[in-house]
Amino acid sequence: MTEAKTSLKRTLVGKVVSDKRNKTVTVMIERRVMHPIYGKIMIKTSKYHAHDENGEYKLGDIIEITESRPLSKTKNWVATRLVQKAAVV
């Protein structure tokens, strides 16, 4: 009985807003929520530090991050794949 096990780890897709640190990228996640009283759709943002072992993700890239064990005081996400490369200006 070998069934494929589904992962319980959360995955998020967001934009790299900083790649200055060694082996770490800062990813901004945007989500749209409705205001509880006024009903207006608002954009809420959250920033996460994600582990980038090879330093392959650059500023402006859209990447997927996956939850992991704590790697440092603020870092418990790992960058898993590139969704879209940043546009060259």
Contacts in CASP RR format, 6 or more apart in sequence:
PFRMAT RR
TARGET T0000
AUTHOR 0000-0000-0000
METHOD contacts of the structure
MODEL  1
MTEAKTSLKRTLVGKVVSDKRNKTVTVMIERRVMHPIYGKIMIKTSKYHA
HDENGEYKLGDIIEITESRPLSKTKNWVATRLVQKAAVV
7 66 0 8 1.000
9 66 0 8 1.000
9 67 0 8 1.000
9 68 0 8 1.000
10 66 0 8 1.000
10 67 0 8 1.000
11 64 0 8 1.000
11 65 0 8 1.000
11 66 0 8 1.000
11 67 0 8 1.000
11 80 0 8 1.000
12 27 0 8 1.000
12 29 0 8 1.000
12 48 0 8 1.000
12 64 0 8 1.000
12 65 0 8 1.000
12 77 0 8 1.000
13 29 0 8 1.000
13 62 0 8 1.000
13 63 0 8 1.000
13 64 0 8 1.000
13 65 0 8 1.000
13 83 0 8 1.000
14 27 0 8 1.000
14 28 0 8 1.000
14 29 0 8 1.000
14 30 0 8 1.000
14 62 0 8 1.000
14 63 0 8 1.000
14 64 0 8 1.000
14 65 0 8 1.000
14 83 0 8 1.000
15 27 0 8 1.000
15 28 0 8 1.000
15 30 0 8 1.000
15 60 0 8 1.000
15 61 0 8 1.000
15 62 0 8 1.000
15 63 0 8 1.000
16 25 0 8 1.000
16 26 0 8 1.000
16 27 0 8 1.000
16 57 0 8 1.000
16 58 0 8 1.000
16 59 0 8 1.000
16 60 0 8 1.000
16 61 0 8 1.000
16 62 0 8 1.000
16 63 0 8 1.000
16 86 0 8 1.000
17 26 0 8 1.000
17 27 0 8 1.000
17 28 0 8 1.000
17 47 0 8 1.000
17 59 0 8 1.000
17 60 0 8 1.000
18 25 0 8 1.000
18 26 0 8 1.000
18 59 0 8 1.000
19 25 0 8 1.000
19 26 0 8 1.000
19 52 0 8 1.000
19 55 0 8 1.000
19 57 0 8 1.000
19 58 0 8 1.000
19 59 0 8 1.000
21 49 0 8 1.000
23 51 0 8 1.000
23 52 0 8 1.000
23 53 0 8 1.000
23 55 0 8 1.000
24 49 0 8 1.000
24 50 0 8 1.000
24 51 0 8 1.000
24 52 0 8 1.000
24 75 0 8 1.000
25 49 0 8 1.000
25 50 0 8 1.000
25 52 0 8 1.000
25 55 0 8 1.000
25 57 0 8 1.000
25 63 0 8 1.000
25 79 0 8 1.000
26 47 0 8 1.000
26 48 0 8 1.000
26 49 0 8 1.000
26 50 0 8 1.000
27 47 0 8 1.000
27 48 0 8 1.000
27 49 0 8 1.000
27 50 0 8 1.000
27 63 0 8 1.000
27 65 0 8 1.000
27 77 0 8 1.000
27 79 0 8 1.000
28 45 0 8 1.000
28 46 0 8 1.000
28 47 0 8 1.000
29 45 0 8 1.000
29 46 0 8 1.000
29 47 0 8 1.000
29 48 0 8 1.000
30 43 0 8 1.000
30 44 0 8 1.000
30 45 0 8 1.000
31 43 0 8 1.000
31 44 0 8 1.000
31 45 0 8 1.000
31 46 0 8 1.000
32 41 0 8 1.000
32 42 0 8 1.000
32 43 0 8 1.000
32 44 0 8 1.000
33 41 0 8 1.000
33 42 0 8 1.000
33 44 0 8 1.000
34 40 0 8 1.000
34 41 0 8 1.000
34 42 0 8 1.000
35 41 0 8 1.000
35 42 0 8 1.000
48 65 0 8 1.000
48 77 0 8 1.000
49 72 0 8 1.000
49 74 0 8 1.000
49 75 0 8 1.000
49 77 0 8 1.000
50 63 0 8 1.000
50 65 0 8 1.000
50 75 0 8 1.000
50 77 0 8 1.000
50 78 0 8 1.000
50 79 0 8 1.000
51 68 0 8 1.000
51 71 0 8 1.000
51 75 0 8 1.000
51 77 0 8 1.000
51 78 0 8 1.000
51 79 0 8 1.000
52 79 0 8 1.000
56 82 0 8 1.000
57 63 0 8 1.000
57 79 0 8 1.000
57 82 0 8 1.000
58 86 0 8 1.000
59 86 0 8 1.000
60 86 0 8 1.000
61 82 0 8 1.000
61 83 0 8 1.000
61 84 0 8 1.000
61 85 0 8 1.000
61 86 0 8 1.000
62 82 0 8 1.000
62 83 0 8 1.000
62 84 0 8 1.000
63 79 0 8 1.000
63 80 0 8 1.000
63 81 0 8 1.000
63 82 0 8 1.000
63 83 0 8 1.000
64 79 0 8 1.000
64 80 0 8 1.000
64 81 0 8 1.000
64 83 0 8 1.000
65 77 0 8 1.000
65 78 0 8 1.000
65 79 0 8 1.000
65 80 0 8 1.000
66 77 0 8 1.000
66 78 0 8 1.000
66 80 0 8 1.000
67 76 0 8 1.000
67 77 0 8 1.000
68 76 0 8 1.000
68 77 0 8 1.000
68 78 0 8 1.000
69 76 0 8 1.000
70 76 0 8 1.000
71 78 0 8 1.000
END
